[in-house]
Amino acid sequence: MSSSVIDFITTEARFGAHNYEPIGVVLSRGEGVWVWDTEGNRYLDCLSAYSAVSQGHCHPKILAAMVEQAHRLTLTSRAFHNDQLALFYEEIAALTGSHKVLPMNSGAEAVESAIKSVRKWGYEVKGVPDGQAEIIVCANNFHGRTLGIVGFSTDPETRTHFGPFAPGFKIIPFGDAAALEKAITPNTVAFLVEPIQGEAGVVIPPAGYFTEVRELCTANNVMLVLDEIQTGLGRTGKLLAEQHEGIEADVTLLGKALSGGFYPVSAVLSNNDVLGTLRPGQHGSTFGGNPLACAVARAAMRVLVEEEMIENAARQGARFLKGLQDIRANTIREVRGRGLMLAVELHPEAGRARRYCEALQGKGILAKDTHEQTIRIAPPLVITSDQVDWALEQFATTLTRDLS
Ligand SMILES: *Cc1c(COP(=O)(O)O)cnc(C)c1O
């Protein structure tokens, strides 16, 4: 490593809060599925900023929309109208079939906004006694890092010494519809769940789970809130992961790829009167729905559809999954995935997944470990067959070596 790379890393460590443990690579440029480090080494990005860069790094059309808008108008606040917000609403509603939209910035803000909205709906529409609203969530969830959200996390690392936390959440196992049925009470306003648990290590629920969940929520007048911040916008090979089971959420949360990685843009989408309960002054965000965010998100959604990235995610995801399944290595315990949301879980004896990610870095692949034993694989949705095949060769040679 040259001294400059070491300087970047040590300077970060010296001045920054140590709330991340990055792999030792300093990136300075990206294009499509590729990123380059400060020394000019090229890597295939198999993380895509946790799926925020689904459209590929520095997509030229999103870039053009951002630059063009930045020259005209960036921020008005919602105290005034701007000429991008209505178009963003129209286009995201048409794309997703939603009736109402609430624009926010980060994913966690979208989750918080949904929690506020379903509670308000519970009191004002469902008739739950004030202060009694319950929201059901799943064990091993990941919905973000705000106090409200980490309060219902089951990961000790995420929660420890951040309390006291807000009450009103009930935790049940993921993928267990009977547990949901048992947990619902007359005060339950919502079930908040990820279609596939991404941060937990790409955990896919049993087939039929969401059909049952949908029926239970409908039967009990409970809002089904799907956190599609990671699974949404083509990542799993469908526009929304809910489509794999042919269901529709009452509230859908989008973020990450909604801006193609250019800018934080998130949204709460609803199909009913949940967002209708919010009146002027009751919720907001200085940057939420700003013209720059809207222009970027409009371009990010447009290229996703026009360039057939969702279909490509389904096709290349199947190829990647099959290729991973064909790797004969006794380090591998399980391979799973849907679309381009994939994971390789290693046997505990194989050693930490981090070691394999560092070895992959040496072969020109950037992937990220999660929960000690799992390598998560989520390249941009623009990946080609040749690039998938090349990546598979690197995974095969790395995973057949025992790094324990
Ligand atoms: C990333 C993520 C979030 C949080 O998004 P931020 O933009 O980091 O706040 C919420 N839910 C899911 C499922 C995510 O993957």
The ligand as a MOL file (V3000), in Angstrom:
LIG
                    3D

  0  0  0     0  0            999 V3000
M  V30 BEGIN CTAB
M  V30 COUNTS 15 15 0 0 0
M  V30 BEGIN ATOM
M  V30 1 C -30.6480 0.2200 4.7260 0
M  V30 2 C -31.9690 -0.1590 5.2810 0
M  V30 3 C -32.6910 0.7360 6.0950 0
M  V30 4 C -32.1430 2.0600 6.5660 0
M  V30 5 O -31.7980 2.9350 5.5520 0
M  V30 6 P -30.8120 4.1660 5.8630 0
M  V30 7 O -30.8480 4.9670 4.5920 0
M  V30 8 O -29.4720 3.5850 6.1450 0
M  V30 9 O -31.3560 4.8990 7.0260 0
M  V30 10 C -33.9530 0.3320 6.5150 0
M  V30 11 N -34.4480 -0.8580 6.1840 0
M  V30 12 C -33.7860 -1.7350 5.4140 0
M  V30 13 C -34.4040 -3.0360 5.0640 0
M  V30 14 C -32.5060 -1.4270 4.9560 0
M  V30 15 O -31.8240 -2.3130 4.2270 0
M  V30 END ATOM
M  V30 BEGIN BOND
M  V30 1 1 1 2
M  V30 2 1 2 3
M  V30 3 2 2 14
M  V30 4 1 3 4
M  V30 5 2 3 10
M  V30 6 1 4 5
M  V30 7 1 5 6
M  V30 8 2 6 7
M  V30 9 1 6 8
M  V30 10 1 6 9
M  V30 11 1 10 11
M  V30 12 2 11 12
M  V30 13 1 12 13
M  V30 14 1 12 14
M  V30 15 1 14 15
M  V30 END BOND
M  V30 END CTAB
M  END
